[in-house]
Amino acid sequence: MSRNSWILLAIGGSAGLLLGAFAFQYLGGLAPCKMCIWQRWPHGLAIVIGLIAWRAGIFAWLGGLVVAVGAGIGFYHAGVETGLFSGPDSCTSGPIGNQSAEELLASILNTPLVRCDEIAWSLFGISMAGWNAVLSVVLVVFWIKAAIAKA
C-alpha cells in the first residue's frame, strides 16, 4: 500500500476512536473521567498531523509518536482502573479508614463525579481505556508503515 493509504487508515482509526468515545458519552450517557479526556487529545492531534502528512508526505513518524503517547495514557488508565497503578488524586478515591467525619465529608465533596479508577464499560474483560490502548498500538503500526512506505 502507498504512504497515503496508510495515513488515511491511521486518520480513520483515530477518527473512529474519537467518534466511539463521543458516542459512549453523548448517546450512551457515560460521562468521561479526566483520564478519558486525556486519551482523546492525541487522536485529535494525530488527525491534524495525518491531514498534513497526507497532503505534504511528511510527519508520519510524528503521527506515530503522538498515537504512541495516547496508547501509553490508555495503558496507564487501564492500570489505574485495575489497581495496578495509582491514579491522579484529582480523579481517584483513596481509603477512608482513619478519617474524621469532617475529613470524610471534605473527601466526598472533593471527589469527582466520574472517577478514573472505576470501569464504566468493558468488552471481553477489557475496559474502554484498555481498548483505546490496544487499538492505538495498531494505529502506531499504521503510522510506521506510512513512514516507511513509498509515496
N, C-alpha and C positions, 0 to 999 in steps of 0.2 A: 504494500500500500504506500501511497505517497505521504509526504510530510503533512500536507494539508488535510488528508483524510484522517490521520491520527490526531491532528489538532482538533478537527471537528468532533471526533469521538470523545476527546477529553473535554471539550467545551460542553458537549451534550451530556456527558456524565455529571459534570459539576452542576449544570442547569437542572438535571433530573434530581440530584440530591437536594438542591435548594427547593425545587418545587415540591418534592416529597416532604421536606421539613415544614414548608408553609401549609401544605395540605393537612398534615397532622395537627398543626397549630390552629388553622382557621376553619377547617372542615371537621376535624376530629376533636377539637376542643382541648388538645393537650398543650398547655402553655409551656414554652421553653424555659429552662433554667439559664443561669448566666453562662455556664459552660457550653450549653447548646448553641447559644448565640455566638460564642467564640468560634465554634466549629463552622459557622456559616461564612464568616469573613474570608477565609482562604479560598473557598469555592467562588465567591463573588469576584475576588481578585483574579483567580485563575481564568474566569470567563473573559475578563477585560484583557488579560495577558494573551489569552488564546486568540481573541479577535485581532489583536495587534500582530501576533505571530502568524496568523493565517494570511493576513494581508502583506506583511513585510518579510515573512520567512525567518524571523529571529525570535528569540526569547523562549524557545521551547524548554530549555533547561530551567529557566526561571519559573515557568509554569509548573514543572515537575517539583521543584523545590517548595513552592507555595503549597501545592497539594500535599506534599510530604509533611509539612508543618501541620496542616489540617488533620492528616492521619494521626500524627503524634498527639494532637489535642484530643482526638476521638479515643485513642487507646488510653490516654490518661483519664479521660472522663469515664470510660468503661471501668477502669480500675478503681476509680472513686466510688462508682455505683456498687461494685462488688466488695468494697472494703479493702482492696489491695493497696490503695494509696489513700492518704487523707487529702481531702479537697480543700479549697479555699474556705476560710472561716465565714466569709460573707455568703456562702452558698450551701453550707452543710450544717448539720447539727452535731453537737457533742454530747457527752454523757451528762446526765443531770443529777447524778448521785449525791454529792455533798453540797448542793446549793441551798441557800436560804430561800424563803418564799419570795423575797424581793428579787434575788438573783434569778430565780426561776421565771418570774413574771417578766423581768427585763429580757431574759433569753427568749421567751416566747414572743414578745413584742418585736424583737430584732431578727427573728428567724424569717427568711424569705418564704413567700408563699409556695414557690416551686423550688425544691431543694435539688442540688446536684447529686446527692448521694442516694437518691431513690430512682428506681427504674420505673418509668411511666408506661413503657410498652416494650415488648420483646417478641422476637420470632425465632423459634428453634433455640431458645435459651440465650440469644444474643440481643442486647438492648439496641436502641436506635443509635446510641453513641458507638457501640461496637460495630454495627453495620456500616456506619459512616466511616469508621476507621478502615474496615476491610475493603469497602468499595473505593475509598480514597487511595489505598495501596494499588488497586487495579488501575486507577487513573494515573498514578505515578508511572506505571509501566507504559501506558499510552503516551505520556509525555516523553518518556525516554525513547520510545520508538519514533516519535515525531522528531526528536532532536537528532537521531542518527539516520533517519530516512532521507532519501534523496527527494528533492523538490519535484 
